[in-house]
Amino acid sequence: MAGDLSLISILCGAFAVGATISALCTNCWQINSKGSVILSLRYKGLWKECVWDSFVKIWTCDVFGSYLNKHPATIVATRSLMISSSIADIIACLCHLLGLKQLQLCGDTRTKLFFLRLSTALYTLAGFSENPRIS
């Protein structure tokens, strides 16, 4: 039973890492339409803006000229929170692997317990830092 629970927990952690990184790379953070009849949709992402023209059925994407230019504070804050939560997720997943009972990387049970507690704290920190992007 404990082996199954630890397998489920490491799979959930790996899913959290994948979901965070895929959300960081997507371009659909904000969707706007132009005109009274929807002829084009404008998708704003963290790294570029894309326009879907439904009349011609073409995607056009503009990458931001420089990541160091002045951007709205929401984009800068969301970028920094998402990058920091991705890093925290990856470190938490590695600490979780080190704390598993089935792996003999750290022989001492106190060390394994420390890594499990550290991974729990990092997963919690990553979850809280991802939360502001939802609202």
Disulfide bonds with the S-S distance in Angstrom:
Cys50-Cys61 2.19
